[in-house]
């Protein structure tokens, strides 16, 4: 197996991990918000932690899930301009978009890491044992994962049709 195929295989595993982590975060949000509402309005005994916990799960869902969405190429994109120009201009625009995304990923990874480091010794009021810096780690991690997925597409090409993201679609042989 060549290096590109191994890299794509590793990116597939990372993609699946991103989906699983994001899915778990979404399920946790779905469970704790109704719990908080029930405790507040039915039992008249509000809990202080469901809302901040849901915010933390949403940060995790957004940045890690965002990386997976970018790899699957199902992110929100305005493609009207790209579709309206010729192939040469389209390549330039796509190259510029890739360069911008790489810059954003490097910014997220670099400055997100510095943010985590700066806030590492602060704690959250509702979760005193939890570091604020730790709660922001999805930012640099999501930036790094997205960068890996961009590099995969630029170097090894788009994910193979055997990828999990294509399994619900019929293959060309069917």
C-alpha positions in Angstrom: 0.0 0.0 0.0 1.5 3.4 -1.0 1.8 6.4 1.3 -1.2 8.3 -0.2 -3.5 5.3 0.4 -2.3 4.9 4.0 -2.8 8.6 4.6 -6.3 8.4 3.2 -7.0 5.3 5.4 -5.7 7.3 8.5 -7.9 10.2 7.5 -10.9 7.9 7.2 -10.3 6.7 10.7 -10.0 10.3 11.9 -13.2 11.2 10.0 -15.1 8.4 11.7 -13.7 9.4 15.1 -14.9 13.0 14.5 -18.4 11.8 13.6 -18.6 9.6 16.7 -17.4 12.3 19.0 -19.8 14.9 17.4 -22.6 12.4 17.6 -22.1 11.7 21.2 -21.9 15.5 22.0 -25.2 16.0 20.1 -26.9 13.1 22.0 -25.6 14.6 25.4 -27.0 18.0 24.4 -30.3 16.4 23.5 -30.5 14.6 26.9 -29.4 17.3 29.3 -31.4 20.3 28.0 -34.8 18.5 28.5 -33.5 17.4 31.9 -32.7 21.0 32.9 -36.2 22.1 31.7 -37.9 19.3 33.5 -36.0 20.0 36.8 -36.7 23.7 36.5 -40.4 23.8 35.5 -41.8 20.5 36.7 -39.9 19.8 39.9 -39.2 23.5 40.6 -35.6 22.5 41.5 -33.4 24.0 38.8 -29.9 22.6 38.1 -27.1 24.9 37.4 -25.0 22.7 35.1 -27.2 21.6 32.1 -26.9 24.9 30.1 -23.1 25.3 30.5 -22.6 21.6 29.8 -24.7 22.0 26.6 -22.5 24.9 25.6 -19.4 22.9 26.1 -20.8 20.0 24.1 -21.8 22.5 21.3 -18.3 23.8 21.1 -17.0 20.2 20.7 -19.8 19.4 18.2 -19.1 22.5 16.2 -15.3 22.3 15.8 -14.8 18.5 15.6 -17.9 18.0 13.6 -17.0 20.9 11.4 -13.8 19.1 10.4 -15.7 16.0 9.4 -18.2 18.1 7.4 -15.4 19.7 5.5 -13.9 16.4 4.6 -17.2 15.1 3.4 -17.6 18.3 1.4 -21.1 18.9 2.7 -20.3 22.2 4.4 -22.2 25.4 3.5 -20.5 27.0 0.5 -21.6 29.7 -1.9 -20.6 28.2 -5.3 -22.5 30.6 -7.6 -19.4 32.5 -8.5 -17.2 29.4 -9.0 -19.9 27.8 -11.2 -20.3 31.0 -13.3 -16.6 31.3 -14.4 -14.5 29.3 -16.8 -12.3 26.3 -15.7 -9.1 28.4 -15.5 -10.6 31.0 -13.2 -12.4 28.2 -11.3 -9.0 26.6 -10.5 -7.7 29.9 -9.3 -10.7 30.5 -7.1 -10.6 27.0 -5.7 -6.8 27.5 -5.0 -7.5 30.8 -3.2 -10.3 29.1 -1.1 -7.9 26.3 -0.2 -5.2 28.9 0.8 -7.7 30.8 2.9 -8.9 27.6 4.6 -5.3 26.6 5.3 -4.7 30.0 6.9 -7.9 29.7 9.0 -6.8 26.2 10.2 -3.4 27.4 11.1 -4.9 30.4 12.9 -7.3 28.1 14.8 -4.6 25.6 15.7 -2.0 28.2 16.7 -4.0 30.9 18.4 -6.5 28.4 19.7 -3.6 26.5 21.4 -2.3 29.8 22.9 -5.8 30.5 24.2 -6.0 27.1 25.8 -2.6 27.6 27.3 -3.5 31.0 28.7 -6.8 29.9 30.3 -5.6 26.5 31.5 -5.5 27.4 35.2 -8.9 29.0 35.3 -11.9 27.0 36.2 -15.6 27.1 35.2 -18.0 28.1 38.1 -20.4 25.3 37.4 -17.6 22.7 37.0 -14.8 23.8 39.4 -12.6 20.8 38.5 -12.7 21.6 34.8 -10.1 23.9 33.2 -11.4 26.6 30.9 -8.4 25.9 28.7 -9.4 22.3 28.4 -12.9 23.3 27.3 -11.4 25.4 24.4 -9.3 22.5 23.1 -11.8 21.7 20.4 -10.8 24.9 18.6 -7.1 24.0 17.9 -8.0 20.3 17.5 -10.7 21.1 15.0 -8.4 23.4 13.1 -5.7 20.8 13.0 -8.1 18.0 11.9 -9.5 20.3 9.2 -6.0 21.1 8.0 -5.2 17.3 7.8 -8.4 16.8 5.7 -7.4 19.7 3.4 -4.0 18.3 2.9 -5.5 14.9 2.2 -7.6 16.3 -0.6 -4.8 18.4 -2.1 -2.1 15.7 -1.9 -4.0 12.4 -2.2 -7.2 13.5 -3.9 -10.8 13.3 -2.6 -11.7 10.5 -0.2 -12.2 7.2 -2.0 -15.7 6.0 -2.8 -15.2 3.2 -0.2 -15.3 6.0 2.5 -18.1 5.7 5.0 -19.5 9.0 3.7 -20.3 7.3 0.3 -21.7 4.0 1.7 -25.3 5.1 1.6 -25.0 5.9 -2.1 -24.9 3.2 -4.9 -21.5 2.6 -6.3 -20.7 3.0 -10.0 -20.8 -0.8 -10.4 -24.4 -1.1 -9.2 
